[in-house]
Amino acid sequence: MPASVYLNGELMPAEQASISPMDRGFLFGDGVYEVIPVYNGQPFCLVQHLRRLQNSCDGIQLTNPYSLAQWKKVVLDVIAANVDAGHDQSLYIQVTRGAPAARDHLFPESVQPTVFVQTKAFPKSDERLLSEGAKLISSDEIRWQMCHLKTTSLVANVLLKQQAHDNNADEVVLIRDGYVQECSVSNCFIVKDGVVTTPPKSNHLLPGITRDFVLHLLAKNNIQHREASIAPVELEGCDEIWISSSTKELMPATMLNEKPIGTGKPGELWRQVYTLFQANKYDE
């Protein structure tokens, strides 16, 4: 069965979907998005993802075209229409400010937002990352001041991710004003003496849903943790580093700037929390 996508109120084969070249998402990156894991046919932390979508819409003054209930129906309809992708999927939502007749930086009037939803099989876990850990580099932050909004204006993230690739690394840890914020496409955690630390939420990092779920698991299982600023020197002296995202879930990092993190192998606390994550993700 061909993959089905949702576009502006209709389910259709992906090859039939088309968007105007005047769409502001194409011309300006003027839109927001969400990536939602789907486990056993159920969207993971759906309400939290849809609330973040609303926050992103509010942040760029874009009218959310659907209510929470309407979004839930759209998401479930797309999942059901793509059963061939499997019970575990990765669902993508994008909302842009629409396609006016003329290109203009000002917000258009009386133009409907463009709504696009697609899904695909959930990516298989990277066995290399699970067994060997990710390689990280660190870099100065080059993005804008509103990183807490999940917008489609991602060229800086693209450049940073490519920087990691060009340096034979998997991710880049971003430093702003002397403190760690997050990575190019993931949140980060460090472990020192059995205490897990992640940077506090601010407009300089994305409020990751997977990040919050990890914090929930830590609290539920009485594992010491905190949200606190992390200086770059703490990265160098920590026992473990983890990275989290919707599609990577929770991965260990074992190298930073070509130097080993801790023992240079995935840490024991990561193994414990990763096991907890796998055991609980189907219940959310």
N, C-alpha and C positions, 0 to 999 in steps of 0.2 A: 504494500500500500504506500503511495507517495506521501511524503511528509505534508501535514496540513499546518498552515499558519493562520493567525487571526490578524485581519487588517481592517480597521475602521468599521467594526460591526459584523464582519463576515468571516467565516472559516472557508479557506480555499487551499488548493494545492499550492505549495511554495512557488512553483515555477510560474503560476499565474499572478502572483502578487507583484504590484508595481507601485512606486511612489514617485510623485512629481519631482523633477530636478529643482523646482522652486521651493521644495520643502525646506524649512529653516533648519531642520536637523542636518540636512546635507550642506546647506550654504553657510551656516554659522555654528554648527554643533549646538544648536539652541534646543536642548531637550534633556530629559532625564531617563534613567533606566534602572532596572533591578535584575539580578540574577538569583533565581530561587531553586535550590535543590529540591528534587522530588524523590522521596524514598518510599518504596512499596506503593506507588501510586498516589501518595499524599504529599502535598507541598510542605516543606520544612519551615516552621515558624512563619506561616503565611501572614498572619496579622501583623507581626513585627516588620516583615518586608513591605507590606502595603502601607503601613504607617510611615516607614522611611521614604517610600515613594511619595507619599503626601507631603512630607517635610521637604523633599527635594523640589517638588512642584511649588510649594509655598516660597521656598528660598529663591527661585528664579521668577516668581510672579507668573506662574503658568497655571491656568485653571485645570484642575484634575477633572477629566471628562466623566469619570465614573465614581459611584459610591463604593464603599467597602464591600457591600453585598454584590454589586455588579461586577467588581473586580474578581471576587471569589468565584462567581459563575464563569467568567471568561477563562480564568486559570484552569478550573476543573474541566471545562469544555475542551480546551487545547490539550490537556493531558489525556483525556479520554479519546480524542481524535488521533492520538499518536501512540496508541498502545504498542505498535510495532517497535517503538524505540525502547521498550522494556518498562519494567516497574520503577526503575531508578532513572530519573531524567534530570536535565538541567534546563530550566525554563527562563527565557529572556523576555523582559517587558521593556518597550521603549515608547515614550510619549514625547512628541515634539510640538512646537508652537504652530504647526500646520504649514500650509503652502499658499501664501498670498499670490496675487497676480504679479507683483513686482518685488524685486529685492530692495529691502530698506532695513536699516538697523533698528528703527522704531518698531515697537510691538504692532502687529497688524490688528485691525479691527474686524470683527465679524468673520473670523476665520476659525474653523474647527481644528482642534488638535489632531495630529496624526497618531493613531494608536496601533502598535505592532507587537505581536506576541508570537514567539516560536519556541520550540522545545527540541531537544535532541537527547540521545542516550547519555547518561551521566558518565563523564570521563573515568576510565579505569585509574585506580591509584597508581602513581608512578612508583614502581617497585624499587628503582634506584634511590629515590628520595627517602622511601621508607626504610631501606636497609643501610644506606650510606649517609643520608642527610643532605640538605641543600647547601650549596655554596653561595655565600653572600659577599657583597661588597658594600661599602658605605659611600654616600655622596651627599653633597649639599642639596637641599630642597630647591626645586626650580618651579614648583607649581604655584597656583594662585592662593588667595587668602580664604577661600570657601571650600576647602577639601571635604567638609562634612556633608556636602551635597553630592549626590551621585549623578553627575551630569555627563552628557555625551561628549563634552569638550575634553578629550583625553590625549591630545597630542603630547603633552608633557609626560604623561604616564608611558606613552608609547616610546618616547625618547629614552626614558629612564630604564624601561624594560630592555630596550635594545642595548643600552649601555652595559647592563648586566650580562647580556648574551655575548657582547663583544669582548667582555673580560672573562669569559668562560665561567660565568656565575649564573645562578638561577634567579636571584632577586637582589634588589638594591635597597638598603636601609637608608631612610631619608633623615637628614639632620637639619633642623631649623632652629636658629637662635641658640645653638649650643645644646639642643636636646633631641633625642630620638622621637620621631612622630609615628611613622609606620613604614611600610615598604611600598614599592610602586604599584602592586596589585594585591596587597595583603596587609593584615595587621600583624603586629609582632609582640612576643612575650620573651622575657628573660627569666632564668631561674638562678638564684644564688642562695646557697645554704638552705635549700628546701623551700624557699619562698618564691612564688611566681609573681612577677611584676609586669604590668602592661601600662603604656602611657594613658593618662586620663583623656576622656573625650574632650574635644575642643573643635574649633572651626578649622584646625590644621590636620585633622585626620578623619577618616570615614568611620562612623559608628557601626562597626561590623556586626552583623547578626550572628555569624559564627563566633566572633570574638565574645559577644555577650553570652552565648550558649556555653562556651568554655568556662567563663567566669561563673556561670550558674552551676556547672558541674564541679568546679573547685569548691564552691561554697557548700554544695550539697554533700560533698565527701570530705569535708573538714580539712581541705588542703590549704595551707597558708597562702594567701595571695593579697595583692593590693594594686590599686591604680595610682601610679606615681610617676613623676618625671624621671627619665632615664638619661644620664649623661653618656656620651660616647665611650668614655673610659670604662663605664660599667659593662658595656658590650664586650670589651676586651677581657674583663676579669670574671665574667659570669660562668656558671657551670653548664647551662643549656640555653639555647635560643629556639623558639618555636615561631612558625608563621601560620596564619590562618586565613582562609577565604571560603567562599561558598563552594567552589569547585575543588580546591585543594584540601578542604576540611582542616586538619591540623597536622602540619609537617614539622619534622625536626630540622634544624640547621647545624652543621658540624664544622663549617669553615667560614671565616670572616676575613676578607682582605688577604686571602691565601695563608691564614694562620688558623690552627685548630681551635675550636670552641670546646672548652672543658677537655674531655678525653679524646675529642675528635671523632666520637661515635654518638649515635642517637642516645639520649639520656634515659635513665630509668624512670624519672618522673614523667617525661613525655610518654613513654610506653604505657604507663599507668593511666594517664589522662586520655591518650588515644584509644585505649581499650574501653574506657568509660564512654567516650564519644560514640564509638561504633555500637556499643550496647544500648545507648539511649536515643540515638538519632531517629529511630523509627517511631518513637513514642511522642515526638513533638509535632 
